[in-house]
Amino acid sequence: MVLMITKKASVKELEKLTKHFSGYIKVVVDIEKEILAGGVDRHFEEEKSLLETGSKQENLWGGGYDLKTKEIDYNSIINLRPKQNNPSRDILDAGIRNKFAKIIKQLLS
C-alpha cells in the first residue's frame, strides 16, 4: 500500500514505509508540492499514486532513504527523462537533487 506523506512522518508511518526493505524507503517526491509517496517496492506505483492526486510528471523524482545511515540516493528508472535533460536513472540536476533531499529530510528524519 502506497503511503502519502504530506507532513513530518510519525514513527508508525516510518514503520509502514520500511516494511518492504528493512530500514530503507523507496520514495517518489513531488518537488513542487513538497510531498512524497513511499511504502511499496516499485517507484512506478508511488508515481502513479501521486499523479492520481494531481501531481505533474515533471515534478516527480524517485530515489530512496536509509533511516539508519540517513543516506539519500537519487536513483530510479522513473528519472530517465531525456526531454527534461536527465538521460540517467540518477537525478543529475543539482537544483532538483537539493529540493529532493530537503523534502526527504523534512518529512522523514
SEMI-695965 format. One record per atom (N, C-alpha, C): atom name; residue number from 0; x, y, z negated; residue in one letter. Coordinates in Angstrom, 2 decimals, always signed. Example, Ala and Ser with C-alpha at 12.3 -4.5 7.8 and 13.67 -1.06 7.14 Angstrom:
BEGIN
atom = N&seq = 0&px = +13.19&py = -5.69&pz = -7.80&type = A
atom = CA&seq = 0&px = +12.30&py = -4.50&pz = -7.80&type = A
atom = C&seq = 0&px = +13.20&py = -3.30&pz = -7.80&type = A
atom = N&seq = 1&px = +12.85&py = -2.25&pz = -7.08&type = S
atom = CA&seq = 1&px = +13.67&py = -1.06&pz = -7.14&type = S
atom = C&seq = 1&px = +12.90&py = +0.03&pz = -7.87&type = S
//
This chain:
BEGIN
atom = N&seq = 0&px = +0.83&py = -1.17&pz = +0.00&type = M
atom = CA&seq = 0&px = +0.00&py = +0.00&pz = +0.00&type = M
atom = C&seq = 0&px = +0.89&py = +1.25&pz = +0.00&type = M
atom = N&seq = 1&px = +0.61&py = +2.16&pz = +0.92&type = V
atom = CA&seq = 1&px = +1.35&py = +3.41&pz = +1.02&type = V
atom = C&seq = 1&px = +0.89&py = +4.34&pz = -0.10&type = V
atom = N&seq = 2&px = +1.86&py = +4.92&pz = -0.77&type = L
atom = CA&seq = 2&px = +1.58&py = +5.86&pz = -1.84&type = L
atom = C&seq = 2&px = +2.01&py = +7.26&pz = -1.39&type = L
atom = N&seq = 3&px = +1.09&py = +8.22&pz = -1.47&type = M
atom = CA&seq = 3&px = +1.39&py = +9.61&pz = -1.10&type = M
atom = C&seq = 3&px = +1.81&py = +10.36&pz = -2.35&type = M
atom = N&seq = 4&px = +2.93&py = +11.06&pz = -2.26&type = I
atom = CA&seq = 4&px = +3.44&py = +11.81&pz = -3.40&type = I
atom = C&seq = 4&px = +3.43&py = +13.30&pz = -3.01&type = I
atom = N&seq = 5&px = +2.64&py = +14.07&pz = -3.74&type = T
atom = CA&seq = 5&px = +2.49&py = +15.50&pz = -3.46&type = T
atom = C&seq = 5&px = +3.02&py = +16.37&pz = -4.59&type = T
atom = N&seq = 6&px = +3.32&py = +15.74&pz = -5.73&type = K
atom = CA&seq = 6&px = +3.93&py = +16.43&pz = -6.88&type = K
atom = C&seq = 6&px = +4.87&py = +15.44&pz = -7.54&type = K
atom = N&seq = 7&px = +5.66&py = +15.89&pz = -8.49&type = K
atom = CA&seq = 7&px = +6.66&py = +15.02&pz = -9.11&type = K
atom = C&seq = 7&px = +6.04&py = +13.67&pz = -9.51&type = K
atom = N&seq = 8&px = +6.65&py = +12.60&pz = -9.05&type = A
atom = CA&seq = 8&px = +6.14&py = +11.25&pz = -9.28&type = A
atom = C&seq = 8&px = +6.23&py = +10.86&pz = -10.75&type = A
atom = N&seq = 9&px = +5.20&py = +10.18&pz = -11.23&type = S
atom = CA&seq = 9&px = +5.21&py = +9.66&pz = -12.59&type = S
atom = C&seq = 9&px = +6.03&py = +8.36&pz = -12.63&type = S
atom = N&seq = 10&px = +6.32&py = +7.90&pz = -13.83&type = V
atom = CA&seq = 10&px = +7.05&py = +6.63&pz = -13.99&type = V
atom = C&seq = 10&px = +6.27&py = +5.50&pz = -13.33&type = V
atom = N&seq = 11&px = +4.96&py = +5.49&pz = -13.52&type = K
atom = CA&seq = 11&px = +4.11&py = +4.44&pz = -12.92&type = K
atom = C&seq = 11&px = +4.18&py = +4.49&pz = -11.39&type = K
atom = N&seq = 12&px = +4.15&py = +5.70&pz = -10.82&type = E
atom = CA&seq = 12&px = +4.26&py = +5.83&pz = -9.37&type = E
atom = C&seq = 12&px = +5.62&py = +5.36&pz = -8.88&type = E
atom = N&seq = 13&px = +6.68&py = +5.69&pz = -9.60&type = L
atom = CA&seq = 13&px = +8.03&py = +5.24&pz = -9.22&type = L
atom = C&seq = 13&px = +8.11&py = +3.71&pz = -9.23&type = L
atom = N&seq = 14&px = +7.48&py = +3.08&pz = -10.21&type = E
atom = CA&seq = 14&px = +7.45&py = +1.62&pz = -10.26&type = E
atom = C&seq = 14&px = +6.76&py = +1.05&pz = -9.03&type = E
atom = N&seq = 15&px = +5.66&py = +1.64&pz = -8.63&type = K
atom = CA&seq = 15&px = +4.94&py = +1.18&pz = -7.43&type = K
atom = C&seq = 15&px = +5.78&py = +1.40&pz = -6.18&type = K
atom = N&seq = 16&px = +6.47&py = +2.54&pz = -6.11&type = L
atom = CA&seq = 16&px = +7.27&py = +2.86&pz = -4.93&type = L
atom = C&seq = 16&px = +8.44&py = +1.89&pz = -4.74&type = L
atom = N&seq = 17&px = +8.98&py = +1.36&pz = -5.83&type = T
atom = CA&seq = 17&px = +10.15&py = +0.47&pz = -5.74&type = T
atom = C&seq = 17&px = +9.78&py = -1.01&pz = -5.73&type = T
atom = N&seq = 18&px = +8.52&py = -1.30&pz = -5.62&type = K
atom = CA&seq = 18&px = +8.04&py = -2.69&pz = -5.67&type = K
atom = C&seq = 18&px = +8.72&py = -3.59&pz = -4.62&type = K
atom = N&seq = 19&px = +8.91&py = -3.08&pz = -3.40&type = H
atom = CA&seq = 19&px = +9.46&py = -3.90&pz = -2.33&type = H
atom = C&seq = 19&px = +10.98&py = -4.05&pz = -2.37&type = H
atom = N&seq = 20&px = +11.67&py = -3.02&pz = -2.86&type = F
atom = CA&seq = 20&px = +13.14&py = -3.01&pz = -2.79&type = F
atom = C&seq = 20&px = +13.75&py = -2.59&pz = -4.12&type = F
atom = N&seq = 21&px = +13.62&py = -3.36&pz = -5.12&type = S
atom = CA&seq = 21&px = +14.16&py = -3.13&pz = -6.47&type = S
atom = C&seq = 21&px = +15.07&py = -1.91&pz = -6.60&type = S
atom = N&seq = 22&px = +14.50&py = -0.80&pz = -7.01&type = G
atom = CA&seq = 22&px = +15.27&py = +0.43&pz = -7.25&type = G
atom = C&seq = 22&px = +15.45&py = +1.33&pz = -6.06&type = G
atom = N&seq = 23&px = +15.07&py = +0.85&pz = -4.87&type = Y
atom = CA&seq = 23&px = +15.24&py = +1.62&pz = -3.64&type = Y
atom = C&seq = 23&px = +13.86&py = +1.92&pz = -3.05&type = Y
atom = N&seq = 24&px = +13.71&py = +3.13&pz = -2.53&type = I
atom = CA&seq = 24&px = +12.42&py = +3.53&pz = -1.96&type = I
atom = C&seq = 24&px = +12.62&py = +3.97&pz = -0.51&type = I
atom = N&seq = 25&px = +11.93&py = +3.32&pz = +0.41&type = K
atom = CA&seq = 25&px = +11.87&py = +3.81&pz = +1.78&type = K
atom = C&seq = 25&px = +10.82&py = +4.91&pz = +1.80&type = K
atom = N&seq = 26&px = +11.17&py = +6.05&pz = +2.40&type = V
atom = CA&seq = 26&px = +10.25&py = +7.19&pz = +2.41&type = V
atom = C&seq = 26&px = +10.16&py = +7.82&pz = +3.79&type = V
atom = N&seq = 27&px = +9.03&py = +8.47&pz = +4.02&type = V
atom = CA&seq = 27&px = +8.87&py = +9.39&pz = +5.14&type = V
atom = C&seq = 27&px = +8.45&py = +10.71&pz = +4.52&type = V
atom = N&seq = 28&px = +9.18&py = +11.77&pz = +4.86&type = V
atom = CA&seq = 28&px = +8.95&py = +13.08&pz = +4.28&type = V
atom = C&seq = 28&px = +8.38&py = +14.02&pz = +5.34&type = V
atom = N&seq = 29&px = +7.34&py = +14.76&pz = +4.95&type = D
atom = CA&seq = 29&px = +6.83&py = +15.85&pz = +5.77&type = D
atom = C&seq = 29&px = +7.56&py = +17.10&pz = +5.28&type = D
atom = N&seq = 30&px = +8.52&py = +17.59&pz = +6.06&type = I
atom = CA&seq = 30&px = +9.35&py = +18.70&pz = +5.60&type = I
atom = C&seq = 30&px = +8.61&py = +20.03&pz = +5.64&type = I
atom = N&seq = 31&px = +7.47&py = +20.10&pz = +6.30&type = E
atom = CA&seq = 31&px = +6.67&py = +21.32&pz = +6.33&type = E
atom = C&seq = 31&px = +5.73&py = +21.38&pz = +5.12&type = E
atom = N&seq = 32&px = +5.02&py = +20.28&pz = +4.85&type = K
atom = CA&seq = 32&px = +4.08&py = +20.24&pz = +3.73&type = K
atom = C&seq = 32&px = +4.76&py = +19.93&pz = +2.40&type = K
atom = N&seq = 33&px = +6.02&py = +19.49&pz = +2.47&type = E
atom = CA&seq = 33&px = +6.80&py = +19.12&pz = +1.29&type = E
atom = C&seq = 33&px = +6.14&py = +18.01&pz = +0.47&type = E
atom = N&seq = 34&px = +5.74&py = +16.96&pz = +1.18&type = I
atom = CA&seq = 34&px = +5.17&py = +15.77&pz = +0.57&type = I
atom = C&seq = 34&px = +5.88&py = +14.55&pz = +1.15&type = I
atom = N&seq = 35&px = +5.65&py = +13.40&pz = +0.55&type = L
atom = CA&seq = 35&px = +6.24&py = +12.18&pz = +1.11&type = L
atom = C&seq = 35&px = +5.31&py = +11.00&pz = +0.93&type = L
atom = N&seq = 36&px = +5.58&py = +9.98&pz = +1.72&type = A
atom = CA&seq = 36&px = +4.88&py = +8.71&pz = +1.62&type = A
atom = C&seq = 36&px = +5.92&py = +7.63&pz = +1.41&type = A
atom = N&seq = 37&px = +5.59&py = +6.65&pz = +0.58&type = G
atom = CA&seq = 37&px = +6.53&py = +5.56&pz = +0.30&type = G
atom = C&seq = 37&px = +5.78&py = +4.36&pz = -0.23&type = G
atom = N&seq = 38&px = +6.56&py = +3.34&pz = -0.59&type = G
atom = CA&seq = 38&px = +5.97&py = +2.17&pz = -1.24&type = G
atom = C&seq = 38&px = +5.77&py = +0.96&pz = -0.38&type = G
atom = N&seq = 39&px = +6.12&py = +1.03&pz = +0.88&type = V
atom = CA&seq = 39&px = +5.99&py = -0.13&pz = +1.76&type = V
atom = C&seq = 39&px = +7.34&py = -0.43&pz = +2.39&type = V
atom = N&seq = 40&px = +7.41&py = -1.52&pz = +3.14&type = D
atom = CA&seq = 40&px = +8.72&py = -1.91&pz = +3.67&type = D
atom = C&seq = 40&px = +9.00&py = -1.44&pz = +5.09&type = D
atom = N&seq = 41&px = +8.11&py = -0.65&pz = +5.68&type = R
atom = CA&seq = 41&px = +8.33&py = -0.15&pz = +7.05&type = R
atom = C&seq = 41&px = +8.00&py = +1.34&pz = +7.11&type = R
atom = N&seq = 42&px = +8.94&py = +2.11&pz = +7.64&type = H
atom = CA&seq = 42&px = +8.72&py = +3.55&pz = +7.76&type = H
atom = C&seq = 42&px = +7.51&py = +3.90&pz = +8.61&type = H
atom = N&seq = 43&px = +7.25&py = +3.13&pz = +9.65&type = F
atom = CA&seq = 43&px = +6.14&py = +3.47&pz = +10.55&type = F
atom = C&seq = 43&px = +4.79&py = +3.45&pz = +9.83&type = F
atom = N&seq = 44&px = +4.67&py = +2.62&pz = +8.79&type = E
atom = CA&seq = 44&px = +3.41&py = +2.58&pz = +8.02&type = E
atom = C&seq = 44&px = +3.22&py = +3.89&pz = +7.25&type = E
atom = N&seq = 45&px = +4.30&py = +4.38&pz = +6.67&type = E
atom = CA&seq = 45&px = +4.25&py = +5.64&pz = +5.93&type = E
atom = C&seq = 45&px = +4.01&py = +6.81&pz = +6.89&type = E
atom = N&seq = 46&px = +4.67&py = +6.76&pz = +8.03&type = E
atom = CA&seq = 46&px = +4.49&py = +7.78&pz = +9.05&type = E
atom = C&seq = 46&px = +3.03&py = +7.84&pz = +9.50&type = E
atom = N&seq = 47&px = +2.45&py = +6.68&pz = +9.73&type = K
atom = CA&seq = 47&px = +1.05&py = +6.60&pz = +10.16&type = K
atom = C&seq = 47&px = +0.12&py = +7.22&pz = +9.13&type = K
atom = N&seq = 48&px = +0.34&py = +6.92&pz = +7.86&type = S
atom = CA&seq = 48&px = -0.49&py = +7.49&pz = +6.79&type = S
atom = C&seq = 48&px = -0.41&py = +9.00&pz = +6.75&type = S
atom = N&seq = 49&px = +0.78&py = +9.54&pz = +6.92&type = L
atom = CA&seq = 49&px = +0.95&py = +11.00&pz = +6.92&type = L
atom = C&seq = 49&px = +0.27&py = +11.62&pz = +8.14&type = L
atom = N&seq = 50&px = +0.41&py = +10.99&pz = +9.29&type = L
atom = CA&seq = 50&px = -0.26&py = +11.50&pz = +10.49&type = L
atom = C&seq = 50&px = -1.78&py = +11.51&pz = +10.32&type = L
atom = N&seq = 51&px = -2.31&py = +10.48&pz = +9.69&type = E
atom = CA&seq = 51&px = -3.75&py = +10.38&pz = +9.46&type = E
atom = C&seq = 51&px = -4.27&py = +11.44&pz = +8.49&type = E
atom = N&seq = 52&px = -3.38&py = +12.01&pz = +7.69&type = T
atom = CA&seq = 52&px = -3.80&py = +13.05&pz = +6.75&type = T
atom = C&seq = 52&px = -3.44&py = +14.45&pz = +7.25&type = T
atom = N&seq = 53&px = -3.09&py = +14.56&pz = +8.53&type = G
atom = CA&seq = 53&px = -2.89&py = +15.87&pz = +9.13&type = G
atom = C&seq = 53&px = -1.47&py = +16.34&pz = +9.33&type = G
atom = N&seq = 54&px = -0.49&py = +15.52&pz = +8.99&type = S
atom = CA&seq = 54&px = +0.91&py = +15.91&pz = +9.24&type = S
atom = C&seq = 54&px = +1.19&py = +15.90&pz = +10.74&type = S
atom = N&seq = 55&px = +2.17&py = +16.68&pz = +11.16&type = K
atom = CA&seq = 55&px = +2.59&py = +16.73&pz = +12.56&type = K
atom = C&seq = 55&px = +3.85&py = +15.90&pz = +12.73&type = K
atom = N&seq = 56&px = +3.90&py = +15.15&pz = +13.82&type = Q
atom = CA&seq = 56&px = +5.01&py = +14.24&pz = +14.11&type = Q
atom = C&seq = 56&px = +6.37&py = +14.93&pz = +13.97&type = Q
atom = N&seq = 57&px = +6.50&py = +16.13&pz = +14.49&type = E
atom = CA&seq = 57&px = +7.81&py = +16.80&pz = +14.48&type = E
atom = C&seq = 57&px = +8.31&py = +17.15&pz = +13.08&type = E
atom = N&seq = 58&px = +7.43&py = +17.07&pz = +12.08&type = N
atom = CA&seq = 58&px = +7.82&py = +17.38&pz = +10.70&type = N
atom = C&seq = 58&px = +8.11&py = +16.14&pz = +9.86&type = N
atom = N&seq = 59&px = +7.95&py = +14.95&pz = +10.44&type = L
atom = CA&seq = 59&px = +8.11&py = +13.71&pz = +9.69&type = L
atom = C&seq = 59&px = +9.47&py = +13.08&pz = +9.95&type = L
atom = N&seq = 60&px = +10.18&py = +12.79&pz = +8.86&type = W
atom = CA&seq = 60&px = +11.52&py = +12.20&pz = +8.95&type = W
atom = C&seq = 60&px = +11.64&py = +11.08&pz = +7.93&type = W
atom = N&seq = 61&px = +12.34&py = +10.02&pz = +8.32&type = G
atom = CA&seq = 61&px = +12.45&py = +8.84&pz = +7.47&type = G
atom = C&seq = 61&px = +13.83&py = +8.62&pz = +6.89&type = G
atom = N&seq = 62&px = +13.83&py = +7.92&pz = +5.77&type = G
atom = CA&seq = 62&px = +15.09&py = +7.57&pz = +5.10&type = G
atom = C&seq = 62&px = +14.79&py = +6.81&pz = +3.84&type = G
atom = N&seq = 63&px = +15.65&py = +6.99&pz = +2.84&type = G
atom = CA&seq = 63&px = +15.45&py = +6.27&pz = +1.60&type = G
atom = C&seq = 63&px = +16.13&py = +6.93&pz = +0.43&type = G
atom = N&seq = 64&px = +15.79&py = +6.43&pz = -0.76&type = Y
atom = CA&seq = 64&px = +16.31&py = +6.98&pz = -2.00&type = Y
atom = C&seq = 64&px = +16.56&py = +5.85&pz = -2.99&type = Y
atom = N&seq = 65&px = +17.75&py = +5.82&pz = -3.55&type = D
atom = CA&seq = 65&px = +18.11&py = +4.83&pz = -4.56&type = D
atom = C&seq = 65&px = +17.95&py = +5.48&pz = -5.93&type = D
atom = N&seq = 66&px = +17.01&py = +4.98&pz = -6.72&type = L
atom = CA&seq = 66&px = +16.73&py = +5.57&pz = -8.03&type = L
atom = C&seq = 66&px = +17.91&py = +5.46&pz = -9.00&type = L
atom = N&seq = 67&px = +18.69&py = +4.41&pz = -8.88&type = K
atom = CA&seq = 67&px = +19.80&py = +4.20&pz = -9.81&type = K
atom = C&seq = 67&px = +20.98&py = +5.12&pz = -9.51&type = K
atom = N&seq = 68&px = +21.39&py = +5.18&pz = -8.26&type = T
atom = CA&seq = 68&px = +22.57&py = +5.97&pz = -7.88&type = T
atom = C&seq = 68&px = +22.22&py = +7.39&pz = -7.47&type = T
atom = N&seq = 69&px = +20.93&py = +7.65&pz = -7.25&type = K
atom = CA&seq = 69&px = +20.44&py = +8.95&pz = -6.77&type = K
atom = C&seq = 69&px = +20.91&py = +9.27&pz = -5.35&type = K
atom = N&seq = 70&px = +21.33&py = +8.23&pz = -4.64&type = E
atom = CA&seq = 70&px = +21.82&py = +8.40&pz = -3.27&type = E
atom = C&seq = 70&px = +20.65&py = +8.46&pz = -2.30&type = E
atom = N&seq = 71&px = +20.74&py = +9.41&pz = -1.38&type = I
atom = CA&seq = 71&px = +19.73&py = +9.59&pz = -0.34&type = I
atom = C&seq = 71&px = +20.33&py = +9.13&pz = +0.98&type = I
atom = N&seq = 72&px = +19.57&py = +8.37&pz = +1.75&type = D
atom = CA&seq = 72&px = +20.01&py = +8.06&pz = +3.11&type = D
atom = C&seq = 72&px = +19.01&py = +8.66&pz = +4.09&type = D
atom = N&seq = 73&px = +19.48&py = +8.88&pz = +5.28&type = Y
atom = CA&seq = 73&px = +18.73&py = +9.62&pz = +6.30&type = Y
atom = C&seq = 73&px = +18.50&py = +8.78&pz = +7.54&type = Y
atom = N&seq = 74&px = +18.35&py = +7.48&pz = +7.37&type = N
atom = CA&seq = 74&px = +18.32&py = +6.55&pz = +8.49&type = N
atom = C&seq = 74&px = +16.97&py = +5.88&pz = +8.63&type = N
atom = N&seq = 75&px = +16.39&py = +6.01&pz = +9.82&type = S
atom = CA&seq = 75&px = +15.14&py = +5.33&pz = +10.15&type = S
atom = C&seq = 75&px = +14.94&py = +5.36&pz = +11.66&type = S
atom = N&seq = 76&px = +14.33&py = +4.32&pz = +12.18&type = I
atom = CA&seq = 76&px = +14.01&py = +4.26&pz = +13.61&type = I
atom = C&seq = 76&px = +13.08&py = +5.41&pz = +14.01&type = I
atom = N&seq = 77&px = +12.25&py = +5.90&pz = +13.09&type = I
atom = CA&seq = 77&px = +11.33&py = +6.98&pz = +13.45&type = I
atom = C&seq = 77&px = +12.07&py = +8.30&pz = +13.71&type = I
atom = N&seq = 78&px = +13.35&py = +8.36&pz = +13.33&type = N
atom = CA&seq = 78&px = +14.13&py = +9.58&pz = +13.54&type = N
atom = C&seq = 78&px = +14.68&py = +9.70&pz = +14.96&type = N
atom = N&seq = 79&px = +14.55&py = +8.66&pz = +15.76&type = L
atom = CA&seq = 79&px = +15.02&py = +8.71&pz = +17.15&type = L
atom = C&seq = 79&px = +14.12&py = +9.67&pz = +17.93&type = L
atom = N&seq = 80&px = +14.62&py = +10.87&pz = +18.19&type = R
atom = CA&seq = 80&px = +13.83&py = +11.90&pz = +18.86&type = R
atom = C&seq = 80&px = +14.68&py = +12.74&pz = +19.81&type = R
atom = N&seq = 81&px = +14.95&py = +12.22&pz = +20.98&type = P
atom = CA&seq = 81&px = +15.75&py = +12.99&pz = +21.94&type = P
atom = C&seq = 81&px = +15.14&py = +14.36&pz = +22.25&type = P
atom = N&seq = 82&px = +13.82&py = +14.46&pz = +22.30&type = K
atom = CA&seq = 82&px = +13.18&py = +15.74&pz = +22.61&type = K
atom = C&seq = 82&px = +13.39&py = +16.77&pz = +21.50&type = K
atom = N&seq = 83&px = +13.69&py = +16.31&pz = +20.28&type = Q
atom = CA&seq = 83&px = +13.98&py = +17.21&pz = +19.16&type = Q
atom = C&seq = 83&px = +15.48&py = +17.25&pz = +18.89&type = Q
atom = N&seq = 84&px = +16.27&py = +16.88&pz = +19.90&type = N
atom = CA&seq = 84&px = +17.73&py = +16.88&pz = +19.80&type = N
atom = C&seq = 84&px = +18.24&py = +16.00&pz = +18.67&type = N
atom = N&seq = 85&px = +17.58&py = +14.86&pz = +18.47&type = N
atom = CA&seq = 85&px = +18.01&py = +13.88&pz = +17.46&type = N
atom = C&seq = 85&px = +18.04&py = +12.49&pz = +18.09&type = N
atom = N&seq = 86&px = +19.11&py = +12.20&pz = +18.87&type = P
atom = CA&seq = 86&px = +19.19&py = +10.92&pz = +19.57&type = P
atom = C&seq = 86&px = +19.76&py = +9.79&pz = +18.71&type = P
atom = N&seq = 87&px = +19.52&py = +9.85&pz = +17.42&type = S
atom = CA&seq = 87&px = +20.09&py = +8.89&pz = +16.47&type = S
atom = C&seq = 87&px = +19.03&py = +8.46&pz = +15.46&type = S
atom = N&seq = 88&px = +19.29&py = +7.33&pz = +14.81&type = R
atom = CA&seq = 88&px = +18.43&py = +6.91&pz = +13.70&type = R
atom = C&seq = 88&px = +18.66&py = +7.79&pz = +12.48&type = R
atom = N&seq = 89&px = +19.83&py = +8.42&pz = +12.41&type = D
atom = CA&seq = 89&px = +20.14&py = +9.33&pz = +11.31&type = D
atom = C&seq = 89&px = +19.62&py = +10.72&pz = +11.63&type = D
atom = N&seq = 90&px = +19.25&py = +11.46&pz = +10.59&type = I
atom = CA&seq = 90&px = +18.86&py = +12.86&pz = +10.77&type = I
atom = C&seq = 90&px = +20.15&py = +13.64&pz = +10.97&type = I
atom = N&seq = 91&px = +20.33&py = +14.22&pz = +12.15&type = L
atom = CA&seq = 91&px = +21.57&py = +14.90&pz = +12.50&type = L
atom = C&seq = 91&px = +21.59&py = +16.38&pz = +12.13&type = L
atom = N&seq = 92&px = +20.47&py = +17.04&pz = +12.17&type = D
atom = CA&seq = 92&px = +20.39&py = +18.47&pz = +11.90&type = D
atom = C&seq = 92&px = +20.58&py = +18.74&pz = +10.40&type = D
atom = N&seq = 93&px = +21.57&py = +19.55&pz = +10.07&type = A
atom = CA&seq = 93&px = +21.89&py = +19.83&pz = +8.66&type = A
atom = C&seq = 93&px = +20.73&py = +20.50&pz = +7.94&type = A
atom = N&seq = 94&px = +20.01&py = +21.38&pz = +8.61&type = G
atom = CA&seq = 94&px = +18.87&py = +22.06&pz = +8.00&type = G
atom = C&seq = 94&px = +17.76&py = +21.09&pz = +7.63&type = G
atom = N&seq = 95&px = +17.46&py = +20.16&pz = +8.54&type = I
atom = CA&seq = 95&px = +16.43&py = +19.15&pz = +8.28&type = I
atom = C&seq = 95&px = +16.88&py = +18.21&pz = +7.16&type = I
atom = N&seq = 96&px = +18.16&py = +17.81&pz = +7.19&type = R
atom = CA&seq = 96&px = +18.69&py = +16.94&pz = +6.13&type = R
atom = C&seq = 96&px = +18.56&py = +17.60&pz = +4.77&type = R
atom = N&seq = 97&px = +18.87&py = +18.89&pz = +4.71&type = N
atom = CA&seq = 97&px = +18.79&py = +19.62&pz = +3.44&type = N
atom = C&seq = 97&px = +17.36&py = +19.69&pz = +2.93&type = N
atom = N&seq = 98&px = +16.40&py = +19.97&pz = +3.82&type = K
atom = CA&seq = 98&px = +14.99&py = +20.02&pz = +3.42&type = K
atom = C&seq = 98&px = +14.53&py = +18.65&pz = +2.94&type = K
atom = N&seq = 99&px = +14.90&py = +17.61&pz = +3.70&type = F
atom = CA&seq = 99&px = +14.56&py = +16.22&pz = +3.36&type = F
atom = C&seq = 99&px = +15.06&py = +15.89&pz = +1.95&type = F
atom = N&seq = 100&px = +16.34&py = +16.18&pz = +1.68&type = A
atom = CA&seq = 100&px = +16.94&py = +15.89&pz = +0.38&type = A
atom = C&seq = 100&px = +16.29&py = +16.69&pz = -0.74&type = A
atom = N&seq = 101&px = +16.03&py = +17.96&pz = -0.49&type = K
atom = CA&seq = 101&px = +15.42&py = +18.82&pz = -1.50&type = K
atom = C&seq = 101&px = +14.05&py = +18.28&pz = -1.93&type = K
atom = N&seq = 102&px = +13.25&py = +17.86&pz = -0.95&type = I
atom = CA&seq = 102&px = +11.91&py = +17.35&pz = -1.24&type = I
atom = C&seq = 102&px = +11.99&py = +16.04&pz = -2.02&type = I
atom = N&seq = 103&px = +12.89&py = +15.15&pz = -1.62&type = I
atom = CA&seq = 103&px = +13.06&py = +13.89&pz = -2.34&type = I
atom = C&seq = 103&px = +13.46&py = +14.16&pz = -3.80&type = I
atom = N&seq = 104&px = +14.42&py = +15.04&pz = -3.99&type = K
atom = CA&seq = 104&px = +14.86&py = +15.36&pz = -5.36&type = K
atom = C&seq = 104&px = +13.74&py = +15.96&pz = -6.19&type = K
atom = N&seq = 105&px = +12.94&py = +16.83&pz = -5.60&type = Q
atom = CA&seq = 105&px = +11.84&py = +17.45&pz = -6.32&type = Q
atom = C&seq = 105&px = +10.76&py = +16.44&pz = -6.72&type = Q
atom = N&seq = 106&px = +10.48&py = +15.51&pz = -5.81&type = L
atom = CA&seq = 106&px = +9.36&py = +14.60&pz = -6.04&type = L
atom = C&seq = 106&px = +9.72&py = +13.29&pz = -6.72&type = L
atom = N&seq = 107&px = +10.98&py = +12.84&pz = -6.58&type = L
atom = CA&seq = 107&px = +11.33&py = +11.51&pz = -7.07&type = L
atom = C&seq = 107&px = +12.36&py = +11.46&pz = -8.19&type = L
atom = N&seq = 108&px = +13.01&py = +12.57&pz = -8.50&type = S
atom = CA&seq = 108&px = +14.04&py = +12.49&pz = -9.56&type = S
atom = C&seq = 108&px = +13.63&py = +13.25&pz = -10.79&type = S
//
